[in-house]
């Protein structure tokens, strides 16, 4: 099965940091190129599924001839190209020839980039034919399922019958407490009067405000304390 491969290039210059310098012509958004095409760890190439197809890339250290001088940036770091192609039609069958073709495109664009880093704008690539595997072997990006919405917890409503029953119990309990309190207050005997002391003088006139009452020899008398 024949598909299409679109060259791309991510690289930095002597002063400008890593950015996409060659972008597949059919893309409108290419931020994923810088995020996906990262430096390799002792492997010749790598492939990764993206929302736009399978991205295949490799590394190329820039030579002194390709850099037209010292192949390092202003901080002394070597200049390295992350180049490759994007295949929107499936998983490529072979990648060696396609990577070699993409590298030729990348080097030509990188030469123009080094000549004017500040004014350079990313160029759009044209596609070329490539063999891709059957659709059953296509690498597809993983899509995480959306999280289930969190439903608010509703307060538990009491059963109407139980609520009325509880209210009835409270009413009955209150009534019983009131009756008991009333009965206790109405039938309780008053406290006994104190016994008159030897200095008590019974009053024969209207008692003053300071008069008091006591019991002497079984008789209740009103008295005024002796001054």
C-alpha positions in Angstrom: 0.0 0.0 0.0 1.3 3.4 -1.0 1.1 6.4 1.3 2.6 9.9 1.7 5.5 11.1 3.8 6.0 14.8 4.7 9.6 15.9 5.7 10.1 17.9 8.9 13.0 19.4 10.8 13.5 20.6 14.4 16.8 22.2 15.2 18.6 25.1 16.8 21.1 27.6 15.5 24.0 29.4 17.0 21.8 31.9 18.8 18.2 30.6 18.3 16.9 27.7 20.3 15.1 24.6 19.1 12.1 25.2 16.8 10.4 23.6 13.8 12.2 24.8 10.7 10.5 22.5 8.2 6.8 21.7 8.7 4.6 19.2 6.8 2.6 21.3 4.2 -0.8 19.9 5.2 -0.5 20.9 8.8 -2.1 24.0 10.4 -0.8 23.3 13.9 2.7 22.0 14.3 3.6 22.5 18.0 3.5 18.7 18.6 6.7 18.3 16.4 8.9 20.0 19.0 7.2 18.0 21.8 7.5 14.6 20.1 10.8 14.7 18.2 13.2 14.6 21.2 16.9 13.6 21.2 17.5 9.9 20.7 19.3 7.6 23.2 21.7 5.4 21.2 19.1 4.3 18.7 19.2 5.1 14.9 15.6 6.3 14.7 12.4 6.3 16.4 8.7 6.3 15.5 5.7 7.6 17.5 2.0 7.9 16.8 0.5 11.4 16.8 -2.9 12.9 16.2 -1.8 13.6 12.6 -0.1 10.3 11.7 3.1 8.4 12.5 6.2 10.6 13.1 9.6 9.0 12.3 12.8 10.9 13.1 16.6 10.5 13.4 19.5 12.7 14.6 22.2 14.3 12.4 25.2 16.1 14.0 26.0 19.1 11.8 29.5 19.0 10.3 31.9 21.9 10.0 31.3 22.0 6.2 27.5 22.1 6.7 27.8 24.8 9.3 30.3 26.9 7.3 32.3 27.2 10.4 32.3 25.9 13.9 29.3 23.5 14.3 28.5 24.8 17.8 26.1 27.4 19.3 27.2 30.4 21.3 27.3 28.3 24.5 29.6 25.7 22.9 26.9 23.0 22.4 27.1 20.9 19.2 24.5 21.7 16.5 22.2 18.6 16.0 19.3 18.2 13.5 16.2 16.2 14.5 14.8 15.4 11.1 12.3 12.9 9.7 8.9 12.7 8.2 5.2 12.5 9.1 3.1 9.7 7.5 -0.6 10.3 7.9 -1.6 7.2 6.0 -0.3 4.5 8.4 2.8 2.8 9.7 5.7 3.0 7.2 7.0 -0.3 5.9 10.6 0.8 5.5 12.1 4.0 6.8 15.8 4.2 5.7 15.2 5.6 2.2 12.5 8.0 3.5 14.8 9.3 6.2 17.6 9.8 3.7 15.3 11.9 1.5 14.1 13.9 4.5 17.7 14.6 5.6 18.5 16.1 2.2 15.5 18.5 2.5 16.5 19.3 6.1 20.1 20.2 5.3 19.1 22.5 2.4 16.6 24.4 4.7 19.1 24.4 7.6 21.7 26.1 5.4 19.2 29.0 4.7 18.4 29.1 8.4 22.0 29.6 9.5 22.3 32.5 7.0 19.5 34.5 8.8 18.4 32.9 12.1 16.4 36.0 13.3 14.5 36.5 10.1 13.9 32.9 9.2 10.4 31.6 9.0 9.5 27.8 9.0 9.2 26.4 5.5 6.4 24.0 4.4 7.5 20.7 2.8 6.0 18.7 0.0 5.1 15.0 0.3 6.7 12.0 -1.4 5.4 8.4 -1.9 6.2 5.8 0.7 5.1 2.2 1.3 2.9 1.7 4.4 1.7 -1.5 6.0 -1.8 -2.8 6.0 -4.3 -0.8 8.0 -4.4 -3.5 10.8 -0.8 -2.5 11.7 -1.3 1.3 11.8 0.0 3.0 14.9 -2.7 5.1 16.4 -2.3 7.6 19.3 -3.8 6.6 22.6 -6.8 8.6 23.5 -7.7 8.6 27.2 -11.5 8.2 27.9 -13.1 11.3 29.4 -13.4 11.3 33.1 -16.9 10.7 34.4 -18.5 13.9 35.7 -18.7 14.2 39.4 -22.3 14.2 40.5 -23.2 16.3 43.6 -24.3 14.4 46.6 -27.9 15.1 47.4 -29.0 15.4 51.0 -31.0 12.4 52.4 -34.6 13.4 52.9 -36.3 11.8 55.9 -39.4 9.7 55.2 -42.5 11.7 55.7 -44.1 9.2 58.0 -41.0 8.9 60.2 -40.7 12.7 60.4 -44.3 13.0 61.6 -43.8 10.1 64.1 -40.7 11.8 65.4 -42.6 15.1 65.9 -45.4 13.3 67.7 -42.9 11.7 70.1 -41.4 15.1 70.9 -44.9 16.6 71.5 -45.9 13.8 73.8 -42.7 13.9 75.7 -43.0 17.7 76.1 -46.6 17.3 77.4 -45.6 14.6 79.9 -42.8 16.8 81.2 -45.1 19.8 81.6 -47.7 17.7 83.5 -45.1 16.3 85.8 -43.7 19.7 86.4 -47.1 21.2 87.2 -48.0 18.3 89.5 -44.7 18.6 91.4 -45.0 22.4 91.7 -48.7 22.4 92.9 -48.6 19.6 95.5 -45.1 20.2 97.0 -45.4 21.3 100.7 -44.1 24.8 101.6 -40.9 24.9 103.6 -41.5 25.0 107.4 -41.2 28.3 109.3 -38.2 28.8 111.5 -38.6 28.5 115.3 -38.7 31.9 117.1 -35.6 32.7 119.1 -35.6 34.0 122.7 -35.3 37.6 121.5 -38.5 37.6 119.3 -41.0 40.4 120.2 -44.5 39.8 118.7 -45.9 42.8 116.9 -49.2 44.3 118.0 -49.4 46.9 115.2 -49.0 46.6 111.4 -45.7 45.0 110.8 -43.0 47.1 109.1 -41.2 46.1 106.0 -38.5 44.3 108.0 -41.0 42.1 109.9 -40.7 38.3 109.6 -42.7 35.2 110.6 -41.8 32.3 112.8 -43.4 29.7 115.1 -43.2 30.0 118.9 -44.9 27.3 121.1 -47.0 26.1 118.2 -48.2 29.6 117.4 -47.3 31.5 114.2 -46.2 35.0 115.2 -44.9 38.1 113.3 -42.0 39.9 114.8 -39.5 42.6 114.4 -35.9 41.8 115.4 -34.9 43.7 118.6 -32.5 46.6 117.8 
